């Protein structure tokens, strides 16, 4: 469908302005951009829709406020007239692979301006040469196997020196080692995400892990301790008789009034730890899911790059009926029982797609995650947008996810208000990463 006339005219003027800017001599003034007359999407608690300006210097928001206080543009400032468009921070995918330029392009086309990059194993190697690209915060795990205290601290130092920003604290770390890792991570300014086993999630909350990932993993405290211990020893298996799948079957049978579930939900809600459900990993296991290959951005992607992709023709996993039924029971339990209970008791959320495992796809699956959060888990649209924007600044202290002085200029301009229609996020009129317009190119 062709864009409306006013949008085509706006894009033409924007592109002309950017081309003119590129021809000028480079100077501090040349890096300034002024967005005018945008309608601010009220994501923050207590905020309201208003017409605003945003002044950007280099990669950072220098000033913002109501249009009545907009500054006069300095010479050589690029002007973006955003009349009729909605402004909000770019989205963040908090658990996702970046394997090639097509992945980067798909994220950007879908309004994703930051990712926590997960790589290795089923997700393949990290591609660090993408241009344009979302902002990348690389993640690496420690404790997937038993490790000494000295080795643990050495590994964290090495990861920090190599540029990793996020530590995934894994199954074989004892409570003592989790505390060592947290102290070291705080000293180095690294974020922490827990995928625990030897350490309970209650202990992880008490020690102050920033976030937990995967509903099935941070629900491990619901299981009898001997069952949880068996999962910690063998956390990955597709065998339906494995400790992992016996635990998954246990989760699938829990009821919403289970006292252990409610107690765990209350602990999660009272903690400062954020949750990354990654429910989109199991979207294809829902009985009435859509075919993700029908999304327009899927034309950029190849099934051969995706781990266990959906069949492009049918949109289904090509697995046997017994395995499919087990996965379907599990995701229905997560979305109907576990996560709604956590949300009702005050859990704090972040968005992560899990891309590109089990058929999840760059860009597309982050929007699936937002849909599942609002349709099943019970988040309002505002809460879901916060989970993908400002909550990352709250959870990790990063300068993203807010339209505020000093934050990175990762911004979206939209034709519709996403608080009325989340699908408006899928076709942004403009995407800006660190002050540079990347969509439209």
C-alpha positions in Angstrom: 0.0 0.0 0.0 1.4 3.4 -0.9 2.1 5.8 1.9 -0.4 8.7 2.4 0.5 11.9 0.4 1.5 13.9 3.5 3.9 11.2 4.6 5.5 10.9 1.1 5.9 14.7 1.1 7.4 14.6 4.6 9.8 11.9 3.6 10.9 13.8 0.5 11.6 16.9 2.6 13.5 14.9 5.2 15.7 13.2 2.6 16.4 16.5 0.8 17.4 18.1 4.1 19.7 15.1 4.9 21.3 15.3 1.5 21.9 19.0 1.8 23.4 18.4 5.3 25.8 15.8 3.9 27.2 18.3 1.5 28.2 20.9 4.2 31.5 21.2 5.8 31.7 19.1 9.0 31.4 21.1 12.2 29.8 20.8 15.6 26.7 22.6 14.3 26.3 20.1 11.5 25.6 17.3 13.9 22.5 19.1 15.3 19.0 17.9 14.5 15.8 19.6 15.7 12.5 17.6 15.6 9.5 19.9 15.8 5.7 19.5 16.5 5.8 15.7 17.3 3.1 14.2 19.4 4.8 12.6 22.4 3.5 9.1 23.2 3.0 9.1 27.0 4.8 6.0 28.1 6.1 7.3 31.5 3.7 7.2 34.5 1.9 10.5 34.9 2.9 11.8 31.4 0.4 13.0 28.8 0.3 13.4 25.1 1.7 16.8 24.1 3.4 18.4 21.1 7.1 18.6 21.7 10.5 19.4 20.2 13.6 17.3 20.5 17.1 18.9 20.0 19.8 16.3 19.1 23.5 16.9 19.2 25.7 14.2 17.7 24.2 10.9 19.1 22.5 12.3 22.2 19.3 14.2 23.1 20.5 17.7 24.2 17.1 19.1 25.1 13.4 18.4 24.8 10.2 20.0 25.9 6.8 21.5 24.9 6.7 23.3 21.5 6.1 26.6 23.3 9.7 26.4 24.5 11.3 25.2 21.3 14.6 26.9 20.6 15.4 28.8 17.4 17.4 26.5 15.2 21.1 27.2 15.0 22.8 27.6 11.5 23.2 24.2 9.8 20.7 22.5 12.0 18.7 19.7 10.2 15.0 20.4 10.8 12.5 17.5 10.9 8.9 18.8 10.8 6.9 16.0 12.5 3.4 17.6 12.4 0.8 14.8 12.8 3.4 12.1 13.7 3.8 10.4 17.1 7.2 10.3 18.8 8.5 7.7 21.2 11.8 6.0 22.1 13.0 3.2 19.9 12.2 -0.4 20.9 14.7 -2.8 22.6 14.9 -6.5 22.0 16.5 -7.8 25.2 17.5 -11.3 24.0 18.3 -11.6 20.3 20.8 -12.8 17.8 22.5 -10.6 15.2 24.0 -12.9 12.5 24.1 -10.8 9.3 23.1 -7.5 7.8 19.6 -8.8 6.9 19.0 -9.3 10.7 20.1 -5.7 11.4 17.9 -4.4 8.6 14.9 -6.3 9.9 15.3 -5.0 13.4 15.5 -1.4 12.2 12.6 -1.8 9.8 10.5 -2.9 12.8 11.5 0.0 15.0 14.1 -1.9 17.1 16.9 0.5 17.9 18.7 -1.6 20.6 19.4 -5.3 21.2 21.0 -7.4 23.8 23.0 -9.6 21.5 23.1 -13.4 22.2 25.3 -15.6 20.1 26.9 -19.0 19.8 25.4 -22.5 19.7 22.0 -22.6 18.0 22.1 -18.9 17.4 25.3 -18.8 15.5 28.1 -16.3 15.5 27.7 -12.6 16.2 28.0 -10.3 13.2 29.7 -7.1 14.3 30.0 -5.3 11.0 26.4 -4.5 10.4 25.8 -0.9 9.1 23.3 0.4 9.7 22.6 -1.4 12.9 20.7 -1.1 16.2 22.8 -0.3 19.2 24.3 -3.5 20.5 24.9 -4.6 24.1 26.6 -7.9 23.9 25.8 -10.7 26.4 27.9 -13.8 27.4 27.2 -16.5 30.0 29.3 -17.6 32.9 28.6 -20.8 34.9 27.1 -23.1 32.3 29.6 -25.6 33.7 31.1 -25.9 37.2 33.8 -23.3 37.7 36.2 -22.2 40.5 35.8 -18.8 42.1 39.2 -17.7 40.6 38.1 -18.8 37.1 34.8 -17.0 37.4 36.3 -13.7 38.3 38.9 -14.0 35.6 36.3 -14.8 33.0 34.2 -11.8 34.0 37.2 -9.5 33.7 38.0 -11.0 30.3 34.5 -10.5 29.0 34.5 -6.9 30.2 37.8 -6.2 28.5 36.3 -7.7 25.3 33.4 -5.3 25.3 30.6 -7.4 26.7 28.0 -5.4 28.6 25.8 -8.1 30.0 26.5 -11.2 32.1 24.2 -14.2 31.9 24.5 -15.9 35.3 23.9 -19.6 34.6 22.9 -22.9 36.2 26.1 -24.1 37.8 26.8 -21.0 39.8 26.4 -21.5 43.6 24.8 -18.7 45.7 28.3 -17.7 46.9 29.5 -17.5 43.3 26.4 -15.5 42.2 27.3 -12.9 44.9 30.9 -12.8 43.7 29.8 -12.3 40.1 27.3 -9.6 41.1 29.9 -7.7 43.1 32.3 -7.9 40.2 29.7 -6.9 37.6 28.7 -3.9 39.6 32.3 -2.8 39.9 32.7 -3.1 36.1 29.3 -1.5 35.3 28.0 -4.7 33.7 24.3 -5.7 33.7 23.2 -9.1 35.0 20.6 -11.6 33.8 19.9 -14.8 35.7 19.2 -18.3 34.2 19.7 -20.1 37.5 19.9 -23.7 38.8 22.2 -24.3 41.8 21.0 -20.9 43.1 17.3 -20.4 43.6 15.5 -17.5 42.1 14.5 -16.3 45.5 18.2 -16.1 46.4 18.9 -14.3 43.1 16.2 -11.7 43.9 17.6 -11.1 47.4 21.1 -10.6 46.0 19.8 -8.1 43.4 20.2 -9.8 39.9 19.0 -7.2 37.5 16.7 -9.5 35.4 15.7 -13.1 34.9 15.1 -14.7 31.5 12.6 -17.3 30.2 9.3 -18.0 32.0 10.2 -21.7 32.3 13.5 -20.9 33.9 12.5 -18.3 36.5 9.6 -20.5 37.4 12.0 -23.2 38.6 11.3 -22.3 42.3 7.8 -23.7 41.8 9.2 -27.2 41.4 10.2 -29.6 44.2 13.9 -29.0 45.0 15.0 -32.4 43.8 13.3 -31.8 40.5 14.9 -28.4 40.2 18.3 -29.8 41.0 17.9 -32.4 38.2 17.1 -29.6 35.8 20.2 -27.6 36.9 22.4 -30.7 36.1 20.8 -31.2 32.7 19.0 -28.0 31.6 18.9 -28.7 27.8 17.2 -31.7 26.2 14.5 -32.4 23.6 13.9 -35.8 25.1 10.4 -35.8 26.6 11.6 -38.1 29.4 14.5 -35.7 30.4 14.5 -33.8 33.7 13.7 -30.6 31.8 10.6 -32.1 30.2 9.4 -33.7 33.5 9.7 -30.3 35.0 7.8 -28.7 32.0 5.0 -31.3 32.5 4.9 -30.3 36.2 4.5 -26.6 35.2 1.8 -27.4 32.7 -0.3 -29.0 35.5 -0.2 -26.0 37.9 -3.3 -24.1 38.7 -3.6 -20.4 39.2 -4.5 -20.8 42.8 -1.5 -22.9 43.6 0.0 -21.6 46.9 3.6 -22.0 45.8 2.9 -20.2 42.5 1.3 -17.3 44.4 4.1 -17.1 46.9 6.7 -17.0 44.1 4.7 -14.3 42.2 4.6 -12.2 45.3 8.4 -12.4 45.7 8.8 -11.5 42.1 6.5 -8.5 42.4 8.2 -7.3 45.6 11.7 -7.5 44.1 13.6 -5.1 41.9 14.4 -7.8 39.4 12.8 -7.6 35.9 11.4 -10.5 33.9 12.1 -11.4 30.2 9.5 -14.0 29.5 10.6 -14.6 25.8 7.1 -16.0 25.2 7.6 -15.5 21.5 9.9 -18.5 21.5 6.8 -20.6 21.8 4.4 -18.5 19.6 4.4 -21.1 16.8 3.2 -23.7 19.4 0.0 -21.7 20.0 -2.9 -23.3 18.1 -4.0 -20.2 16.3 -0.7 -18.5 15.5 -0.1 -16.6 12.3 2.5 -17.5 9.7 5.5 -15.1 10.5 6.8 -15.5 7.0 3.7 -13.5 5.8 5.1 -10.4 7.6 6.4 -7.9 4.9 9.9 -7.7 6.6 10.3 -11.5 6.3 11.2 -10.9 2.6 14.6 -9.8 4.0 15.2 -13.1 5.8 16.1 -16.7 4.8 14.8 -19.8 6.5 18.2 -21.3 6.3 19.5 -18.7 8.8 16.8 -19.4 11.4 17.0 -22.2 14.0 14.1 -24.6 13.5 12.1 -22.2 11.4 8.4 -22.4 10.7 7.6 -23.9 7.3 7.3 -20.8 5.1 4.2 -22.3 3.4 2.2 -23.5 6.4 3.7 -21.4 9.2 3.9 -24.6 11.3 6.8 -26.4 13.0 7.7 -29.6 11.1 7.8 -31.8 14.2 5.9 -34.9 15.3 2.5 -34.6 17.0 3.6 -35.8 20.4 6.4 -33.2 20.7 4.1 -30.5 19.3 1.4 -31.3 21.9 3.9 -31.1 24.7 5.1 -27.7 23.6 1.5 -26.5 23.2 0.6 -27.5 26.7 3.6 -25.7 28.1 3.0 -22.3 26.3 -0.7 -22.3 27.2 0.3 -22.8 30.8 2.8 -20.0 30.6 0.4 -17.6 29.0 -2.8 -18.5 30.9 -1.5 -19.4 34.4 2.1 -18.5 35.2 2.8 -15.1 33.7 -0.7 -13.6 34.4 -0.2 -14.6 38.0 3.3 -12.9 38.1 1.8 -9.8 36.5 -1.1 -9.5 38.9 1.3 -9.6 41.8 3.4 -6.7 40.4 6.2 -8.3 38.4 8.3 -5.8 36.2 8.8 -6.7 32.6 11.3 -6.3 29.8 10.9 -7.4 26.2 13.1 -10.1 24.6 12.2 -12.2 21.6 14.7 -15.1 21.9 15.6 -14.7 18.2 16.6 -16.8 16.3 15.9 -20.0 18.2 12.8 -22.2 17.6 11.6 -20.2 14.7 11.8 -16.7 16.2 12.7 -14.1 13.7 14.5 -10.7 13.9 12.2 -7.8 14.2 9.0 -9.9 13.8 9.3 -11.8 17.1 9.8 -8.7 19.2 6.3 -7.5 18.0 5.0 -11.0 18.8 6.3 -10.6 22.3 4.5 -7.3 22.7 1.3 -8.9 21.4 1.5 -11.8 23.8 2.2 -9.5 26.7 -1.0 -7.5 26.1 -3.3 -10.3 24.8 -2.4 -13.0 27.3 -0.2 -11.8 30.2 -2.4 -8.8 31.0 0.0 -5.8 30.4 -1.7 -2.7 29.2 -0.4 -1.2 26.0 1.5 1.5 28.0 3.0 -1.2 30.2 4.1 -3.2 27.1 5.7 -0.1 25.5 7.5 0.6 28.8 8.8 -3.0 28.9 10.4 -2.3 25.5 11.7 1.2 26.2 12.1 2.9 29.6 12.3 -0.2 31.7 15.7 -1.0 30.2 17.0 2.2 31.6 15.4 1.3 35.0 16.7 -2.2 35.0 20.3 -1.7 33.7 20.9 2.1 34.1 21.5 2.5 30.4 20.8 5.8 28.6 18.2 4.3 26.3 14.4 4.1 26.3 13.6 7.6 27.3 13.2 10.9 25.5 15.2 12.9 27.9 18.3 15.1 27.9 21.5 13.0 28.1 19.9 9.8 26.6 20.9 8.4 23.3 18.8 9.7 20.4 17.1 6.4 19.5 13.7 7.5 18.3 10.7 6.5 16.3 8.2 8.7 14.4 4.9 6.9 13.8 1.7 7.6 11.8 -0.6 6.3 14.5 -0.6 6.3 18.3 0.7 2.9 19.4 -1.3 3.2 22.7 -4.3 2.8 20.5 -2.9 0.3 18.0 0.4 -1.6 18.7 0.6 -2.6 15.0 1.5 1.1 14.3 5.0 0.1 15.6 5.6 -2.2 12.7 5.9 0.5 10.0 7.6 3.5 11.5 7.8 6.6 9.3 11.3 7.3 10.8 13.8 5.4 12.8 16.8 7.2 14.3 19.7 5.4 16.0 22.2 7.5 18.0 21.1 10.7 16.2 21.3 9.2 12.7 18.2 8.6 10.6 18.4 5.0 9.3 14.8 4.6 8.1 14.1 5.9 5.5 17.7 5.6 4.2 
